[in-house]
Amino acid sequence: MEGTMETPKKRAPRKPASSSSRSTRTATTAARAAAPVEPTHEAIARRAYDLYVHAGGVHGRDVEFWLTAERELKGKRHA
């Protein structure tokens, strides 16, 4: 099988997008940008840990730090 090479397949030229499909694509992109994106579990955990460290490593306030981190990150995404 050495020495055999397949020739690459040629693709048909793409037709230019019509203005209606372009506007639909733009509207879809805008809708995605406007849709709220929930912060990931990891992002909330990282921020909650930062709050914990900043508070001097105080134990027993984990729920408070978590809720504060969640609120902060969701606020940034909606702003």
mmJSON file of the N, C-alpha and C atoms, coordinates in Angstrom:
{"data_MODEL":{"atom_site":{
"group_PDB":["ATOM","ATOM","ATOM","ATOM","ATOM","ATOM","ATOM","ATOM","ATOM","ATOM","ATOM","ATOM","ATOM","ATOM","ATOM","ATOM","ATOM","ATOM","ATOM","ATOM","ATOM","ATOM","ATOM","ATOM","ATOM","ATOM","ATOM","ATOM","ATOM","ATOM","ATOM","ATOM","ATOM","ATOM","ATOM","ATOM","ATOM","ATOM","ATOM","ATOM","ATOM","ATOM","ATOM","ATOM","ATOM","ATOM","ATOM","ATOM","ATOM","ATOM","ATOM","ATOM","ATOM","ATOM","ATOM","ATOM","ATOM","ATOM","ATOM","ATOM","ATOM","ATOM","ATOM","ATOM","ATOM","ATOM","ATOM","ATOM","ATOM","ATOM","ATOM","ATOM","ATOM","ATOM","ATOM","ATOM","ATOM","ATOM","ATOM","ATOM","ATOM","ATOM","ATOM","ATOM","ATOM","ATOM","ATOM","ATOM","ATOM","ATOM","ATOM","ATOM","ATOM","ATOM","ATOM","ATOM","ATOM","ATOM","ATOM","ATOM","ATOM","ATOM","ATOM","ATOM","ATOM","ATOM","ATOM","ATOM","ATOM","ATOM","ATOM","ATOM","ATOM","ATOM","ATOM","ATOM","ATOM","ATOM","ATOM","ATOM","ATOM","ATOM","ATOM","ATOM","ATOM","ATOM","ATOM","ATOM","ATOM","ATOM","ATOM","ATOM","ATOM","ATOM","ATOM","ATOM","ATOM","ATOM","ATOM","ATOM","ATOM","ATOM","ATOM","ATOM","ATOM","ATOM","ATOM","ATOM","ATOM","ATOM","ATOM","ATOM","ATOM","ATOM","ATOM","ATOM","ATOM","ATOM","ATOM","ATOM","ATOM","ATOM","ATOM","ATOM","ATOM","ATOM","ATOM","ATOM","ATOM","ATOM","ATOM","ATOM","ATOM","ATOM","ATOM","ATOM","ATOM","ATOM","ATOM","ATOM","ATOM","ATOM","ATOM","ATOM","ATOM","ATOM","ATOM","ATOM","ATOM","ATOM","ATOM","ATOM","ATOM","ATOM","ATOM","ATOM","ATOM","ATOM","ATOM","ATOM","ATOM","ATOM","ATOM","ATOM","ATOM","ATOM","ATOM","ATOM","ATOM","ATOM","ATOM","ATOM","ATOM","ATOM","ATOM","ATOM","ATOM","ATOM","ATOM","ATOM","ATOM","ATOM","ATOM","ATOM","ATOM","ATOM","ATOM","ATOM","ATOM","ATOM","ATOM","ATOM","ATOM","ATOM","ATOM","ATOM","ATOM"],
"id":[1,2,3,4,5,6,7,8,9,10,11,12,13,14,15,16,17,18,19,20,21,22,23,24,25,26,27,28,29,30,31,32,33,34,35,36,37,38,39,40,41,42,43,44,45,46,47,48,49,50,51,52,53,54,55,56,57,58,59,60,61,62,63,64,65,66,67,68,69,70,71,72,73,74,75,76,77,78,79,80,81,82,83,84,85,86,87,88,89,90,91,92,93,94,95,96,97,98,99,100,101,102,103,104,105,106,107,108,109,110,111,112,113,114,115,116,117,118,119,120,121,122,123,124,125,126,127,128,129,130,131,132,133,134,135,136,137,138,139,140,141,142,143,144,145,146,147,148,149,150,151,152,153,154,155,156,157,158,159,160,161,162,163,164,165,166,167,168,169,170,171,172,173,174,175,176,177,178,179,180,181,182,183,184,185,186,187,188,189,190,191,192,193,194,195,196,197,198,199,200,201,202,203,204,205,206,207,208,209,210,211,212,213,214,215,216,217,218,219,220,221,222,223,224,225,226,227,228,229,230,231,232,233,234,235,236,237],
"type_symbol":["N","C","C","N","C","C","N","C","C","N","C","C","N","C","C","N","C","C","N","C","C","N","C","C","N","C","C","N","C","C","N","C","C","N","C","C","N","C","C","N","C","C","N","C","C","N","C","C","N","C","C","N","C","C","N","C","C","N","C","C","N","C","C","N","C","C","N","C","C","N","C","C","N","C","C","N","C","C","N","C","C","N","C","C","N","C","C","N","C","C","N","C","C","N","C","C","N","C","C","N","C","C","N","C","C","N","C","C","N","C","C","N","C","C","N","C","C","N","C","C","N","C","C","N","C","C","N","C","C","N","C","C","N","C","C","N","C","C","N","C","C","N","C","C","N","C","C","N","C","C","N","C","C","N","C","C","N","C","C","N","C","C","N","C","C","N","C","C","N","C","C","N","C","C","N","C","C","N","C","C","N","C","C","N","C","C","N","C","C","N","C","C","N","C","C","N","C","C","N","C","C","N","C","C","N","C","C","N","C","C","N","C","C","N","C","C","N","C","C","N","C","C","N","C","C","N","C","C","N","C","C","N","C","C","N","C","C"],
"label_atom_id":["N","CA","C","N","CA","C","N","CA","C","N","CA","C","N","CA","C","N","CA","C","N","CA","C","N","CA","C","N","CA","C","N","CA","C","N","CA","C","N","CA","C","N","CA","C","N","CA","C","N","CA","C","N","CA","C","N","CA","C","N","CA","C","N","CA","C","N","CA","C","N","CA","C","N","CA","C","N","CA","C","N","CA","C","N","CA","C","N","CA","C","N","CA","C","N","CA","C","N","CA","C","N","CA","C","N","CA","C","N","CA","C","N","CA","C","N","CA","C","N","CA","C","N","CA","C","N","CA","C","N","CA","C","N","CA","C","N","CA","C","N","CA","C","N","CA","C","N","CA","C","N","CA","C","N","CA","C","N","CA","C","N","CA","C","N","CA","C","N","CA","C","N","CA","C","N","CA","C","N","CA","C","N","CA","C","N","CA","C","N","CA","C","N","CA","C","N","CA","C","N","CA","C","N","CA","C","N","CA","C","N","CA","C","N","CA","C","N","CA","C","N","CA","C","N","CA","C","N","CA","C","N","CA","C","N","CA","C","N","CA","C","N","CA","C","N","CA","C","N","CA","C","N","CA","C","N","CA","C","N","CA","C","N","CA","C","N","CA","C","N","CA","C","N","CA","C"],
"label_alt_id":[null,null,null,null,null,null,null,null,null,null,null,null,null,null,null,null,null,null,null,null,null,null,null,null,null,null,null,null,null,null,null,null,null,null,null,null,null,null,null,null,null,null,null,null,null,null,null,null,null,null,null,null,null,null,null,null,null,null,null,null,null,null,null,null,null,null,null,null,null,null,null,null,null,null,null,null,null,null,null,null,null,null,null,null,null,null,null,null,null,null,null,null,null,null,null,null,null,null,null,null,null,null,null,null,null,null,null,null,null,null,null,null,null,null,null,null,null,null,null,null,null,null,null,null,null,null,null,null,null,null,null,null,null,null,null,null,null,null,null,null,null,null,null,null,null,null,null,null,null,null,null,null,null,null,null,null,null,null,null,null,null,null,null,null,null,null,null,null,null,null,null,null,null,null,null,null,null,null,null,null,null,null,null,null,null,null,null,null,null,null,null,null,null,null,null,null,null,null,null,null,null,null,null,null,null,null,null,null,null,null,null,null,null,null,null,null,null,null,null,null,null,null,null,null,null,null,null,null,null,null,null,null,null,null,null,null,null],
"label_comp_id":["MET","MET","MET","GLU","GLU","GLU","GLY","GLY","GLY","THR","THR","THR","MET","MET","MET","GLU","GLU","GLU","THR","THR","THR","PRO","PRO","PRO","LYS","LYS","LYS","LYS","LYS","LYS","ARG","ARG","ARG","ALA","ALA","ALA","PRO","PRO","PRO","ARG","ARG","ARG","LYS","LYS","LYS","PRO","PRO","PRO","ALA","ALA","ALA","SER","SER","SER","SER","SER","SER","SER","SER","SER","SER","SER","SER","ARG","ARG","ARG","SER","SER","SER","THR","THR","THR","ARG","ARG","ARG","THR","THR","THR","ALA","ALA","ALA","THR","THR","THR","THR","THR","THR","ALA","ALA","ALA","ALA","ALA","ALA","ARG","ARG","ARG","ALA","ALA","ALA","ALA","ALA","ALA","ALA","ALA","ALA","PRO","PRO","PRO","VAL","VAL","VAL","GLU","GLU","GLU","PRO","PRO","PRO","THR","THR","THR","HIS","HIS","HIS","GLU","GLU","GLU","ALA","ALA","ALA","ILE","ILE","ILE","ALA","ALA","ALA","ARG","ARG","ARG","ARG","ARG","ARG","ALA","ALA","ALA","TYR","TYR","TYR","ASP","ASP","ASP","LEU","LEU","LEU","TYR","TYR","TYR","VAL","VAL","VAL","HIS","HIS","HIS","ALA","ALA","ALA","GLY","GLY","GLY","GLY","GLY","GLY","VAL","VAL","VAL","HIS","HIS","HIS","GLY","GLY","GLY","ARG","ARG","ARG","ASP","ASP","ASP","VAL","VAL","VAL","GLU","GLU","GLU","PHE","PHE","PHE","TRP","TRP","TRP","LEU","LEU","LEU","THR","THR","THR","ALA","ALA","ALA","GLU","GLU","GLU","ARG","ARG","ARG","GLU","GLU","GLU","LEU","LEU","LEU","LYS","LYS","LYS","GLY","GLY","GLY","LYS","LYS","LYS","ARG","ARG","ARG","HIS","HIS","HIS","ALA","ALA","ALA"],
"label_asym_id":["A","A","A","A","A","A","A","A","A","A","A","A","A","A","A","A","A","A","A","A","A","A","A","A","A","A","A","A","A","A","A","A","A","A","A","A","A","A","A","A","A","A","A","A","A","A","A","A","A","A","A","A","A","A","A","A","A","A","A","A","A","A","A","A","A","A","A","A","A","A","A","A","A","A","A","A","A","A","A","A","A","A","A","A","A","A","A","A","A","A","A","A","A","A","A","A","A","A","A","A","A","A","A","A","A","A","A","A","A","A","A","A","A","A","A","A","A","A","A","A","A","A","A","A","A","A","A","A","A","A","A","A","A","A","A","A","A","A","A","A","A","A","A","A","A","A","A","A","A","A","A","A","A","A","A","A","A","A","A","A","A","A","A","A","A","A","A","A","A","A","A","A","A","A","A","A","A","A","A","A","A","A","A","A","A","A","A","A","A","A","A","A","A","A","A","A","A","A","A","A","A","A","A","A","A","A","A","A","A","A","A","A","A","A","A","A","A","A","A","A","A","A","A","A","A","A","A","A","A","A","A","A","A","A","A","A","A"],
"label_entity_id":["1","1","1","1","1","1","1","1","1","1","1","1","1","1","1","1","1","1","1","1","1","1","1","1","1","1","1","1","1","1","1","1","1","1","1","1","1","1","1","1","1","1","1","1","1","1","1","1","1","1","1","1","1","1","1","1","1","1","1","1","1","1","1","1","1","1","1","1","1","1","1","1","1","1","1","1","1","1","1","1","1","1","1","1","1","1","1","1","1","1","1","1","1","1","1","1","1","1","1","1","1","1","1","1","1","1","1","1","1","1","1","1","1","1","1","1","1","1","1","1","1","1","1","1","1","1","1","1","1","1","1","1","1","1","1","1","1","1","1","1","1","1","1","1","1","1","1","1","1","1","1","1","1","1","1","1","1","1","1","1","1","1","1","1","1","1","1","1","1","1","1","1","1","1","1","1","1","1","1","1","1","1","1","1","1","1","1","1","1","1","1","1","1","1","1","1","1","1","1","1","1","1","1","1","1","1","1","1","1","1","1","1","1","1","1","1","1","1","1","1","1","1","1","1","1","1","1","1","1","1","1","1","1","1","1","1","1"],
"label_seq_id":[1,1,1,2,2,2,3,3,3,4,4,4,5,5,5,6,6,6,7,7,7,8,8,8,9,9,9,10,10,10,11,11,11,12,12,12,13,13,13,14,14,14,15,15,15,16,16,16,17,17,17,18,18,18,19,19,19,20,20,20,21,21,21,22,22,22,23,23,23,24,24,24,25,25,25,26,26,26,27,27,27,28,28,28,29,29,29,30,30,30,31,31,31,32,32,32,33,33,33,34,34,34,35,35,35,36,36,36,37,37,37,38,38,38,39,39,39,40,40,40,41,41,41,42,42,42,43,43,43,44,44,44,45,45,45,46,46,46,47,47,47,48,48,48,49,49,49,50,50,50,51,51,51,52,52,52,53,53,53,54,54,54,55,55,55,56,56,56,57,57,57,58,58,58,59,59,59,60,60,60,61,61,61,62,62,62,63,63,63,64,64,64,65,65,65,66,66,66,67,67,67,68,68,68,69,69,69,70,70,70,71,71,71,72,72,72,73,73,73,74,74,74,75,75,75,76,76,76,77,77,77,78,78,78,79,79,79],
"pdbx_PDB_ins_code":[null,null,null,null,null,null,null,null,null,null,null,null,null,null,null,null,null,null,null,null,null,null,null,null,null,null,null,null,null,null,null,null,null,null,null,null,null,null,null,null,null,null,null,null,null,null,null,null,null,null,null,null,null,null,null,null,null,null,null,null,null,null,null,null,null,null,null,null,null,null,null,null,null,null,null,null,null,null,null,null,null,null,null,null,null,null,null,null,null,null,null,null,null,null,null,null,null,null,null,null,null,null,null,null,null,null,null,null,null,null,null,null,null,null,null,null,null,null,null,null,null,null,null,null,null,null,null,null,null,null,null,null,null,null,null,null,null,null,null,null,null,null,null,null,null,null,null,null,null,null,null,null,null,null,null,null,null,null,null,null,null,null,null,null,null,null,null,null,null,null,null,null,null,null,null,null,null,null,null,null,null,null,null,null,null,null,null,null,null,null,null,null,null,null,null,null,null,null,null,null,null,null,null,null,null,null,null,null,null,null,null,null,null,null,null,null,null,null,null,null,null,null,null,null,null,null,null,null,null,null,null,null,null,null,null,null,null],
"Cartn_x":[0.805,0.0,0.855,2.136,2.987,2.941,3.024,3.064,1.698,0.634,-0.692,-1.205,-1.613,-2.157,-3.517,-4.442,-5.753,-5.732,-6.412,-6.501,-7.557,-7.3,-8.298,-9.561,-10.698,-11.98,-12.192,-12.717,-12.994,-14.406,-14.549,-15.869,-16.506,-17.798,-18.533,-18.445,-18.349,-18.284,-19.559,-19.383,-20.525,-21.253,-22.571,-23.375,-23.349,-23.348,-23.418,-24.725,-24.658,-25.848,-26.818,-28.076,-29.09,-29.24,-29.821,-29.956,-30.875,-31.887,-32.784,-32.065,-31.203,-30.479,-29.434,-28.88,-27.914,-28.583,-29.775,-30.46,-30.903,-31.283,-31.651,-30.445,-29.297,-28.075,-27.69,-27.825,-27.507,-28.449,-29.738,-30.712,-30.421,-30.041,-29.719,-28.49,-27.479,-26.266,-26.579,-27.411,-27.79,-28.581,-29.454,-30.241,-29.333,-28.32,-27.389,-26.624,-26.22,-25.461,-26.324,-27.62,-28.517,-28.993,-28.947,-29.431,-28.508,-29.096,-28.263,-27.554,-26.294,-25.511,-25.226,-25.624,-25.412,-23.926,-23.416,-22.019,-21.843,-20.683,-20.429,-20.215,-20.378,-20.158,-18.726,-17.785,-16.375,-16.114,-16.756,-16.567,-17.105,-18.251,-18.833,-17.933,-17.458,-16.584,-15.302,-14.721,-13.495,-13.747,-14.865,-15.176,-15.489,-16.219,-16.533,-15.252,-14.305,-13.019,-12.265,-12.287,-11.641,-12.25,-13.568,-14.246,-13.829,-13.724,-13.302,-11.891,-10.986,-9.606,-9.557,-10.3,-10.32,-10.866,-11.788,-12.36,-11.451,-10.272,-9.328,-9.498,-10.183,-10.345,-11.305,-12.305,-13.291,-14.163,-14.216,-15.029,-16.487,-17.378,-18.79,-19.581,-18.932,-19.638,-19.658,-19.506,-19.415,-20.658,-21.826,-23.064,-23.146,-22.785,-22.782,-21.84,-20.627,-19.662,-20.173,-20.782,-21.307,-22.409,-23.348,-24.468,-23.989,-23.025,-22.467,-21.773,-20.978,-20.278,-21.276,-22.304,-23.332,-24.024,-24.383,-25.059,-24.159,-22.891,-21.945,-21.782,-21.579,-21.324,-22.56,-23.721,-24.952,-25.198,-24.867,-25.033,-24.149,-22.919,-21.996,-22.501,-23.104,-23.585,-24.82,-25.639,-26.867,-26.65,-25.531,-25.268,-24.889],
"Cartn_y":[-1.187,0.0,1.26,1.088,2.258,2.896,4.195,4.924,5.257,4.771,5.125,6.308,7.304,8.504,8.789,9.121,9.509,10.986,11.332,12.745,13.383,14.589,15.247,15.548,15.384,15.667,17.17,17.622,19.052,19.323,20.424,20.84,21.774,21.686,22.603,23.997,25.028,26.39,26.72,27.449,27.835,29.005,28.934,30.054,31.145,32.395,33.473,33.376,33.67,33.615,34.705,34.336,35.346,36.293,37.43,38.407,37.897,37.076,36.562,35.577,34.706,33.769,34.508,35.589,36.391,37.052,37.593,38.267,37.26,36.058,35.026,34.624,34.487,34.121,35.214,36.48,37.6,37.631,37.38,37.374,36.242,35.081,33.953,34.255,34.852,35.213,36.236,37.212,38.225,37.607,36.647,35.987,35.197,34.537,33.794,34.731,35.873,36.831,37.405,37.577,38.166,37.136,35.845,34.806,34.714,34.665,34.571,33.218,33.246,32.029,31.827,30.693,30.407,30.176,30.682,30.411,28.921,28.399,26.982,26.731,25.486,25.073,25.421,25.178,25.446,26.934,27.778,29.223,29.711,29.191,29.579,29.097,27.868,27.318,28.135,28.529,29.341,30.67,31.322,32.625,32.474,31.423,31.185,30.959,30.247,30.022,31.342,32.176,33.495,34.309,34.256,34.976,34.405,33.082,32.405,32.842,32.853,33.26,34.728,35.563,36.999,37.261,36.402,36.565,35.981,35.519,34.996,33.514,32.794,31.353,30.989,31.84,31.614,30.419,29.434,28.242,28.498,27.727,27.807,28.797,29.446,30.423,29.995,28.694,28.194,28.493,28.351,28.621,30.11,30.94,32.391,32.74,32.173,32.455,31.939,30.758,30.169,31.057,31.451,32.268,33.636,34.212,35.493,35.35,34.29,34.047,33.842,33.072,32.799,34.093,34.901,36.169,37.11,37.191,38.048,37.618,36.312,35.82,35.921,35.659,35.798,37.254,38.149,39.581,40.075,39.566,39.961,39.503,38.332,37.782,38.521,39.009,39.693,41.175,41.709,43.143,43.487],
"Cartn_z":[0.0,0.0,0.0,0.067,0.038,-1.337,-1.359,-2.606,-3.181,-2.55,-3.055,-2.278,-3.008,-2.371,-2.976,-2.126,-2.614,-2.954,-4.012,-4.361,-3.489,-3.028,-2.169,-2.964,-2.29,-2.926,-2.963,-4.077,-4.216,-3.732,-3.057,-2.569,-3.582,-3.629,-4.495,-3.906,-4.736,-4.193,-3.426,-2.339,-1.514,-2.126,-2.035,-2.51,-1.451,-1.882,-0.886,-0.11,1.161,2.005,1.604,1.592,1.271,2.454,2.213,3.292,4.389,4.045,5.078,5.983,5.417,6.276,7.103,6.557,7.297,8.496,8.287,9.396,10.451,10.027,10.985,11.811,11.157,11.863,12.846,12.444,13.326,14.519,14.28,15.367,16.344,15.82,16.683,17.523,16.927,17.653,18.736,18.421,19.406,20.548,20.237,21.281,22.217,21.656,22.51,23.422,22.897,23.697,24.813,24.556,25.537,26.563,26.205,27.107,28.325,29.522,30.711,30.76,31.113,31.235,32.712,33.211,34.623,34.885,35.998,36.338,36.631,36.32,36.573,38.065,38.434,39.82,40.24,39.321,39.608,39.823,39.022,39.157,40.504,40.9,42.189,43.326,43.221,44.264,44.397,43.259,43.293,43.986,43.627,44.23,45.718,46.083,47.493,48.286,47.699,48.376,48.543,47.507,47.614,48.763,48.883,49.973,51.332,51.407,52.63,53.036,52.075,52.35,52.764,52.057,52.361,53.769,54.231,55.569,56.642,56.253,57.233,57.519,56.626,56.81,57.924,58.141,59.2,58.823,59.714,59.481,59.852,59.249,59.593,58.766,57.81,56.98,55.52,55.27,53.915,53.078,53.665,52.929,52.585,53.529,53.282,52.128,52.151,51.084,49.741,49.749,48.513,47.925,48.76,48.273,47.79,48.48,48.052,46.709,46.561,45.296,44.158,44.411,43.406,42.985,43.953,43.687,42.878,43.27,42.552,41.098,40.895,39.539,38.654,39.216,38.428,38.103,39.025,38.787,37.668,37.594,36.527,35.183,35.116,33.85,33.344,34.266,33.869,33.597,34.036,33.87,32.448],
"occupancy":[1.0,1.0,1.0,1.0,1.0,1.0,1.0,1.0,1.0,1.0,1.0,1.0,1.0,1.0,1.0,1.0,1.0,1.0,1.0,1.0,1.0,1.0,1.0,1.0,1.0,1.0,1.0,1.0,1.0,1.0,1.0,1.0,1.0,1.0,1.0,1.0,1.0,1.0,1.0,1.0,1.0,1.0,1.0,1.0,1.0,1.0,1.0,1.0,1.0,1.0,1.0,1.0,1.0,1.0,1.0,1.0,1.0,1.0,1.0,1.0,1.0,1.0,1.0,1.0,1.0,1.0,1.0,1.0,1.0,1.0,1.0,1.0,1.0,1.0,1.0,1.0,1.0,1.0,1.0,1.0,1.0,1.0,1.0,1.0,1.0,1.0,1.0,1.0,1.0,1.0,1.0,1.0,1.0,1.0,1.0,1.0,1.0,1.0,1.0,1.0,1.0,1.0,1.0,1.0,1.0,1.0,1.0,1.0,1.0,1.0,1.0,1.0,1.0,1.0,1.0,1.0,1.0,1.0,1.0,1.0,1.0,1.0,1.0,1.0,1.0,1.0,1.0,1.0,1.0,1.0,1.0,1.0,1.0,1.0,1.0,1.0,1.0,1.0,1.0,1.0,1.0,1.0,1.0,1.0,1.0,1.0,1.0,1.0,1.0,1.0,1.0,1.0,1.0,1.0,1.0,1.0,1.0,1.0,1.0,1.0,1.0,1.0,1.0,1.0,1.0,1.0,1.0,1.0,1.0,1.0,1.0,1.0,1.0,1.0,1.0,1.0,1.0,1.0,1.0,1.0,1.0,1.0,1.0,1.0,1.0,1.0,1.0,1.0,1.0,1.0,1.0,1.0,1.0,1.0,1.0,1.0,1.0,1.0,1.0,1.0,1.0,1.0,1.0,1.0,1.0,1.0,1.0,1.0,1.0,1.0,1.0,1.0,1.0,1.0,1.0,1.0,1.0,1.0,1.0,1.0,1.0,1.0,1.0,1.0,1.0,1.0,1.0,1.0,1.0,1.0,1.0,1.0,1.0,1.0,1.0,1.0,1.0],
"B_iso_or_equiv":[0.0,0.0,0.0,0.0,0.0,0.0,0.0,0.0,0.0,0.0,0.0,0.0,0.0,0.0,0.0,0.0,0.0,0.0,0.0,0.0,0.0,0.0,0.0,0.0,0.0,0.0,0.0,0.0,0.0,0.0,0.0,0.0,0.0,0.0,0.0,0.0,0.0,0.0,0.0,0.0,0.0,0.0,0.0,0.0,0.0,0.0,0.0,0.0,0.0,0.0,0.0,0.0,0.0,0.0,0.0,0.0,0.0,0.0,0.0,0.0,0.0,0.0,0.0,0.0,0.0,0.0,0.0,0.0,0.0,0.0,0.0,0.0,0.0,0.0,0.0,0.0,0.0,0.0,0.0,0.0,0.0,0.0,0.0,0.0,0.0,0.0,0.0,0.0,0.0,0.0,0.0,0.0,0.0,0.0,0.0,0.0,0.0,0.0,0.0,0.0,0.0,0.0,0.0,0.0,0.0,0.0,0.0,0.0,0.0,0.0,0.0,0.0,0.0,0.0,0.0,0.0,0.0,0.0,0.0,0.0,0.0,0.0,0.0,0.0,0.0,0.0,0.0,0.0,0.0,0.0,0.0,0.0,0.0,0.0,0.0,0.0,0.0,0.0,0.0,0.0,0.0,0.0,0.0,0.0,0.0,0.0,0.0,0.0,0.0,0.0,0.0,0.0,0.0,0.0,0.0,0.0,0.0,0.0,0.0,0.0,0.0,0.0,0.0,0.0,0.0,0.0,0.0,0.0,0.0,0.0,0.0,0.0,0.0,0.0,0.0,0.0,0.0,0.0,0.0,0.0,0.0,0.0,0.0,0.0,0.0,0.0,0.0,0.0,0.0,0.0,0.0,0.0,0.0,0.0,0.0,0.0,0.0,0.0,0.0,0.0,0.0,0.0,0.0,0.0,0.0,0.0,0.0,0.0,0.0,0.0,0.0,0.0,0.0,0.0,0.0,0.0,0.0,0.0,0.0,0.0,0.0,0.0,0.0,0.0,0.0,0.0,0.0,0.0,0.0,0.0,0.0,0.0,0.0,0.0,0.0,0.0,0.0],
"pdbx_formal_charge":[null,null,null,null,null,null,null,null,null,null,null,null,null,null,null,null,null,null,null,null,null,null,null,null,null,null,null,null,null,null,null,null,null,null,null,null,null,null,null,null,null,null,null,null,null,null,null,null,null,null,null,null,null,null,null,null,null,null,null,null,null,null,null,null,null,null,null,null,null,null,null,null,null,null,null,null,null,null,null,null,null,null,null,null,null,null,null,null,null,null,null,null,null,null,null,null,null,null,null,null,null,null,null,null,null,null,null,null,null,null,null,null,null,null,null,null,null,null,null,null,null,null,null,null,null,null,null,null,null,null,null,null,null,null,null,null,null,null,null,null,null,null,null,null,null,null,null,null,null,null,null,null,null,null,null,null,null,null,null,null,null,null,null,null,null,null,null,null,null,null,null,null,null,null,null,null,null,null,null,null,null,null,null,null,null,null,null,null,null,null,null,null,null,null,null,null,null,null,null,null,null,null,null,null,null,null,null,null,null,null,null,null,null,null,null,null,null,null,null,null,null,null,null,null,null,null,null,null,null,null,null,null,null,null,null,null,null],
"auth_seq_id":[1,1,1,2,2,2,3,3,3,4,4,4,5,5,5,6,6,6,7,7,7,8,8,8,9,9,9,10,10,10,11,11,11,12,12,12,13,13,13,14,14,14,15,15,15,16,16,16,17,17,17,18,18,18,19,19,19,20,20,20,21,21,21,22,22,22,23,23,23,24,24,24,25,25,25,26,26,26,27,27,27,28,28,28,29,29,29,30,30,30,31,31,31,32,32,32,33,33,33,34,34,34,35,35,35,36,36,36,37,37,37,38,38,38,39,39,39,40,40,40,41,41,41,42,42,42,43,43,43,44,44,44,45,45,45,46,46,46,47,47,47,48,48,48,49,49,49,50,50,50,51,51,51,52,52,52,53,53,53,54,54,54,55,55,55,56,56,56,57,57,57,58,58,58,59,59,59,60,60,60,61,61,61,62,62,62,63,63,63,64,64,64,65,65,65,66,66,66,67,67,67,68,68,68,69,69,69,70,70,70,71,71,71,72,72,72,73,73,73,74,74,74,75,75,75,76,76,76,77,77,77,78,78,78,79,79,79],
"auth_comp_id":["MET","MET","MET","GLU","GLU","GLU","GLY","GLY","GLY","THR","THR","THR","MET","MET","MET","GLU","GLU","GLU","THR","THR","THR","PRO","PRO","PRO","LYS","LYS","LYS","LYS","LYS","LYS","ARG","ARG","ARG","ALA","ALA","ALA","PRO","PRO","PRO","ARG","ARG","ARG","LYS","LYS","LYS","PRO","PRO","PRO","ALA","ALA","ALA","SER","SER","SER","SER","SER","SER","SER","SER","SER","SER","SER","SER","ARG","ARG","ARG","SER","SER","SER","THR","THR","THR","ARG","ARG","ARG","THR","THR","THR","ALA","ALA","ALA","THR","THR","THR","THR","THR","THR","ALA","ALA","ALA","ALA","ALA","ALA","ARG","ARG","ARG","ALA","ALA","ALA","ALA","ALA","ALA","ALA","ALA","ALA","PRO","PRO","PRO","VAL","VAL","VAL","GLU","GLU","GLU","PRO","PRO","PRO","THR","THR","THR","HIS","HIS","HIS","GLU","GLU","GLU","ALA","ALA","ALA","ILE","ILE","ILE","ALA","ALA","ALA","ARG","ARG","ARG","ARG","ARG","ARG","ALA","ALA","ALA","TYR","TYR","TYR","ASP","ASP","ASP","LEU","LEU","LEU","TYR","TYR","TYR","VAL","VAL","VAL","HIS","HIS","HIS","ALA","ALA","ALA","GLY","GLY","GLY","GLY","GLY","GLY","VAL","VAL","VAL","HIS","HIS","HIS","GLY","GLY","GLY","ARG","ARG","ARG","ASP","ASP","ASP","VAL","VAL","VAL","GLU","GLU","GLU","PHE","PHE","PHE","TRP","TRP","TRP","LEU","LEU","LEU","THR","THR","THR","ALA","ALA","ALA","GLU","GLU","GLU","ARG","ARG","ARG","GLU","GLU","GLU","LEU","LEU","LEU","LYS","LYS","LYS","GLY","GLY","GLY","LYS","LYS","LYS","ARG","ARG","ARG","HIS","HIS","HIS","ALA","ALA","ALA"],
"auth_asym_id":["A","A","A","A","A","A","A","A","A","A","A","A","A","A","A","A","A","A","A","A","A","A","A","A","A","A","A","A","A","A","A","A","A","A","A","A","A","A","A","A","A","A","A","A","A","A","A","A","A","A","A","A","A","A","A","A","A","A","A","A","A","A","A","A","A","A","A","A","A","A","A","A","A","A","A","A","A","A","A","A","A","A","A","A","A","A","A","A","A","A","A","A","A","A","A","A","A","A","A","A","A","A","A","A","A","A","A","A","A","A","A","A","A","A","A","A","A","A","A","A","A","A","A","A","A","A","A","A","A","A","A","A","A","A","A","A","A","A","A","A","A","A","A","A","A","A","A","A","A","A","A","A","A","A","A","A","A","A","A","A","A","A","A","A","A","A","A","A","A","A","A","A","A","A","A","A","A","A","A","A","A","A","A","A","A","A","A","A","A","A","A","A","A","A","A","A","A","A","A","A","A","A","A","A","A","A","A","A","A","A","A","A","A","A","A","A","A","A","A","A","A","A","A","A","A","A","A","A","A","A","A","A","A","A","A","A","A"],
"auth_atom_id":["N","CA","C","N","CA","C","N","CA","C","N","CA","C","N","CA","C","N","CA","C","N","CA","C","N","CA","C","N","CA","C","N","CA","C","N","CA","C","N","CA","C","N","CA","C","N","CA","C","N","CA","C","N","CA","C","N","CA","C","N","CA","C","N","CA","C","N","CA","C","N","CA","C","N","CA","C","N","CA","C","N","CA","C","N","CA","C","N","CA","C","N","CA","C","N","CA","C","N","CA","C","N","CA","C","N","CA","C","N","CA","C","N","CA","C","N","CA","C","N","CA","C","N","CA","C","N","CA","C","N","CA","C","N","CA","C","N","CA","C","N","CA","C","N","CA","C","N","CA","C","N","CA","C","N","CA","C","N","CA","C","N","CA","C","N","CA","C","N","CA","C","N","CA","C","N","CA","C","N","CA","C","N","CA","C","N","CA","C","N","CA","C","N","CA","C","N","CA","C","N","CA","C","N","CA","C","N","CA","C","N","CA","C","N","CA","C","N","CA","C","N","CA","C","N","CA","C","N","CA","C","N","CA","C","N","CA","C","N","CA","C","N","CA","C","N","CA","C","N","CA","C","N","CA","C","N","CA","C","N","CA","C","N","CA","C","N","CA","C","N","CA","C","N","CA","C"],
"pdbx_PDB_model_num":[1,1,1,1,1,1,1,1,1,1,1,1,1,1,1,1,1,1,1,1,1,1,1,1,1,1,1,1,1,1,1,1,1,1,1,1,1,1,1,1,1,1,1,1,1,1,1,1,1,1,1,1,1,1,1,1,1,1,1,1,1,1,1,1,1,1,1,1,1,1,1,1,1,1,1,1,1,1,1,1,1,1,1,1,1,1,1,1,1,1,1,1,1,1,1,1,1,1,1,1,1,1,1,1,1,1,1,1,1,1,1,1,1,1,1,1,1,1,1,1,1,1,1,1,1,1,1,1,1,1,1,1,1,1,1,1,1,1,1,1,1,1,1,1,1,1,1,1,1,1,1,1,1,1,1,1,1,1,1,1,1,1,1,1,1,1,1,1,1,1,1,1,1,1,1,1,1,1,1,1,1,1,1,1,1,1,1,1,1,1,1,1,1,1,1,1,1,1,1,1,1,1,1,1,1,1,1,1,1,1,1,1,1,1,1,1,1,1,1,1,1,1,1,1,1,1,1,1,1,1,1,1,1,1,1,1,1]
}}}
